[in-house]
Amino acid sequence: MNQRYSLEVLEFQTIRDRLTGLLATPLGRTGVEELGPLPDAAAANRSLRQVEELATRFDADQQPPLPSLNDIRAWLPAFLAGDHLPSIADLVDLKRLLGAVVACRGWLSTGAGSEALGEMAAGFPEVRELAEELGSVLDESGEVRSTASVKLAELRTGIEAAELNVRRVVQRFLADERVYKYLQNPEPSWRHGRPVFQVRRESQRHVPGVLHDRSSSGATVFIEPEIVVPVANALSDARSAEHREIQVILAHVCRALRRYEAEILDAVRAIVDLDVAVAKARLLADPDYSVPEVVEDGALRLDDARHPLLLAAMAREDIHPLSLELGDRFRVLVVTGPNTGGKTVVLKTIGLLSLMALSGVPIPARAGARVPVFDGVFVDVGDAQGITQNLSTFSSHIMRIAGCLSEVTERSLVLLDELGSGTDPEEGGALGYAVLEELERRQVSSVVTTHLGRLKEFAYQHTGAENGSMAFDSESHRPLYRLELGIPGASHALDIAERVGLPGGIVARAREHLGLRDQRMEEAIERVHDVRRHAEANRAESEAVKRSTDEAARQAEDRLVELGRKEAWLEEEADQVVDSGLREVREEVEAALKQLVNAPKPFGAQAQALGESIRSLLANTSVHRRRMKFLGALRKNGVVYVPRLGRRCQVKKVDRNRELVIIEVGKIRMEIPFEDVSWLQPLD
């Protein structure tokens, strides 16, 4: 499938190289080298979600338990085919890999908001028992455990006894003064598992034993004393028996491992996939990178995109970002502008970032980028093929364009640099125009760069196409490396030639030779650019004024809200003061009237009537109405404030017929008239 994607031309290998430098294990290298566009949006988005969730864990200082594993694939295929017997070191490497699979599966399965990592964990094989079985045979130092078999344990016990016996006999040999004085060193050396002593060659006859070795000069010989030979033989026999038993154990282990071929291969694949995903996630440590969305169909959208190689080689502020939407309002973009203005960089940025997204790799662009699933990315940039095949520039371009047109579909992306160049401008322009017509007819998403004036007119005559230009500073005669949509760009070849040192007279004559029509077109394009620049400046100024106005309006609104809160607070405070005052007045008046109710006529009746009038007046106050509204909504288990008790109380019942509230104070129930209940809750 990668044959339909111009990976080499778009320098996708540089992305692989960067990811290789971020790997945790050598196993991941093959995964990186296999990296390429995934088959559909679901696969690409699944990979990107895994990367995003890994990066979130990294931000929380959670790293996967992924050790630096050795690559077991050098011997694994031959072993599984029955053609190779792994060493103990090989099996230890396999044990460590299986242990890493167990640990990583558990790590991926834990943590909130890690659905994609949970799906990845589900793809890890269950190898815990296999890892534990290997661990029961091999320790971390690469030795077979004595517990691997009963016989091995017995043999090692015998070896310990034999070693002790050898040491005893050696000590007895050293105690013999007749030979001790001829030894150059009382400490034995070991040759092939046997104890030997250094003796000068001329004293060899005084130390009876077996000659094992000589020094390079021949002045020293290494002799195994005659007295030690029998016990050393016993030790050697014991070690040989140990070695045979270890081989029997390893053969048994290998037979068992071959039955788990599928699980072992899946374990290797799981570690490779995780290692590659971790490397991708580490790209997100760079704030310029983000996770795009891959869609089955729709427009390509990039905002503030930058080429990864430029980010690696230049300061971020020196790189002009690219913003583009291709495939919605228009599918064909014709980019014109000066040489060295950045047109080719635009093509390569679009192509490389599309490949990265389709491969599940974060891209250097603002969050929110969308990349459709292109079934091929076809690129014609440069003349390498023409050089290697001894073709002209024009011929090599045409061969690549012809190959592209024979393969593309409406779901492909086509990037053509300098369309129509390398031949007569009139014929090249006509041919380029026809190629653009074909791309638009087939609705292929395409970005094309050119210098030819005829192709600048294409977008004005076709609704599915748009012009773009690389911005140029007409005052300093320098390219600005910024893509602007909507208008074509002038080539500014004469301006650039003058700036880089071509004599002014030659440039002036060139302007005279330039056709009047071409001059007028260049001047018209430049006027459009000037108008656009002024419009952009005015728009920026208007937006600044609007932002300032919006900020002032927001502050005024916040002020009104604050004033409203203060007004409500003051109203509540005033109501509380009024309610408290009315309650005091009512209590004083009612106390005085009680004394007059039983007074002689007509004073008693007048006092009673006065009391009724006061209660009627109090019932018509706004404070009373607010209290009754509050009580109308009061329910059992609500809380009310009772001013004369100075506390909040829980409501057990509301008797609206008698206008009483039954409250609970501690464990005592009390009946409180409505008038003694406040809807105001005092602050603690």
C-alpha angles and dihedrals in degrees: 000000000000089000087077091057121072093225096154096046092049091048094239087159089073088063090050090050092052092048090049088059089055097051122116097207138028087240090074093062094082090048090054093047089051091050115125143122113324121230100251146002093264093058093045094047092046089055092046093049090052089051092048093050091047090053090051089055091048089054087055089051093251113141125186116250091248110146125195098272127192116241107256094182091090090076105013100087093049091046093051089048090055094246099108137048110210122226123241088257089055092052091048088054089051091049091052091049092051090047089052090051091053093047095044093047090056092045093050092048094057131072133065118267094024102118095137091049089049089056089050090051090053088061092057112099120242102249102147094114092046091051091048092049091052089046090054089058103036129042125209093263091061098256127132108245118243087231090063089093139357091237093053091052090051092047092051090050087053091048091054090052091048092049090051090050091051091051091050093051091046090053089050089051092050090050090064104096091195091072102020093077091059095056117101091203127018090210114088122235120213126235118181090341095309128112114245134174131218113245129173110251094241090054095049094107091059093060109058115206146087119315110227106167148351132221118252090257093046091231093111130050129194113226131186104214116244091235091057098049098086096048091042088053089053090050091048091050091051092050092048089053089050091051092050091050091049090053090051090051093047091048089054091048091049093051089052093047093053088061087061095052095128094048093048093049090047089050091054091047091049093053091047092051093047093047091052091046090051090051090051091049091053088063087069090067082080106080090215090067126080140168113261127206118244116210130190092230138000140073129332108239125187126171124189091349121174132188111255093225091053091050089052094048105034141043111270094237090057092060117084108220122231123230119185143154115197128178103030112070091011137006101197121060119189111199120197134170144108127327113267086022095122103260094133091047088055090054094047093045092053093046099043095045090049090053091047093052093047088050092054094253124137114247133218097251139099116283114271098052115152125202123185121220102266112199088208140003110212118191135184108189126142135359103265094118092049092053095049093047096041092244130144119255091252094048093050091049092050092048091054093045091049091051090048095051091050092056108033126104132185087271094058131098118225123194116185122180121207095354112204095015127132097052142054107323094228095051092038090051092050092048092046090049090054091049090052090049090053093048092049092045090054091043093235116166102242140170115195130181123203146155095209115115094213092061090053087068094054096085092051090056100043126058093207093059136071136193124236131183138195107239118247130192104229092193098054093027090228129131115245096204091225123131115226121188128215104040135057122246130236117238094229087200093150093046091050092046090054092047094052093052112274108149113266094234092059091048091049092051089048089056089052091051092049109101118256091237092053092048091051091049092050090047092048091050090049091050090051090051091050091050090048092049091051090047090050090049091049091046091050090049091048091049090050090051090046091050090050091048092047090050091050090048091049091050091048090050091049088050091052091049090050092048089049090053091049091047091052090047092050090047091052091047091049092048090051091052092047093046092049092048094047091049091054092047092048092050092049093046093046091049090052094045092051088064091052099045092085094042119121119277132314094015097064094053091045091051091051091048090048090053091052091050092051092049090049091051092049091049090058096055121109088237091059092047091053089050093052092047089053092048091048089063095041116116139183114291091022120130126241134180116236108199097197090054092041093221146088116258135193116245115234097175141356115216104193094175093062092028092237134138117208107213135178119234107186101311094333123097119214136184112229123187116238089247090063093056121088125204088205117095112209118227116254 
